[in-house]
Amino acid sequence: MTAIKKITKQDYRLGRKIQRIRKEKDLTQEKLAEKVGVSTTWIGYIETGYRKPNLKLVYKIARALDVKVKDIFPF
C-alpha cells in the first residue's frame, strides 16, 4: 500500500512561486527541467508541492529562471 504524502502550505506556496516565475519567463516545464538537469515530472511534482527541492536544486532553478534564490521563496 502506498502512503499518501501530505502537502504542506509551504511546499505548495514554494511550488506555485516557481511555477509563476517560470511562466513569466515564458518557459515550459520541459525547458526548465532541461536547464536544471531533472525530469519534467520532477518539475511538475515541485510545482504542485508533492516534492521539495533541496537547496542545490533551488539554486539551479533560480539560475535557470534568472532570479535570486530569495526571489523563489514566498516566506
N, C-alpha and C positions, 0 to 999 in steps of 0.2 A: 504494500500500500504506500502511495506517495504522500508525503506531508505537504500541506498547502502552506506556502510562505506568506506570512503576514507582511503587508506593505505598510511601512511607517509613513507618517506625514512628511518627514524629512526626505525619505527616499523618493517619494512621489514628487515633491517640490523640486528636488535636485534634477530629476529626470525631465520634468516639464521645462525647467530653465534651460537645460542643454538642448532640448527639442526646439524651444522658441528661438534661441540664438542660432541654431543650425538652419532653421527656416529663414530667419532674417538674412543669413549669409547665402541663401539660395543653394544650399547643399542637400543632397539626398542622404538618406541613411547609408546607402551603398557607398557614396563618395566619402562620407565621414569615416565609415568603417575602414575603407581602403587607406585613407590618410593616417589613421590611428593604428592600423595593423590588427584589427579584430574582425569578427564576423558581423554581418549585417544583423543577424539575430541578436548578438550581444548588445549592439547599439539599441535595438528595439527593447530589450529587457531593461537596459539602463533608463531609457526614456519613459518607460511605463512604471518604473520603480521596483521591478521584480529583482533587479540585481544592483548592487552598489559597486561603483568603480573604486579601485584602490587609488591612492594618491598619485602613483606613477601614471595611471591611466587618465586621471583627471588632468594632469599636466599635459599629456599628449592630446587630449581632447581640446584643451584650451589653446594649445599651439595650432592645432588643425583649424580651429574656429577663429584664430587670430584675435583672441581676447586674453585678459589676465585671468589667472586661476581664481582670484577673488570675485571676478565677474560672474563666474559659474554658480557660486554658492548663493542660495537665496536667503541665507540666515542673517 
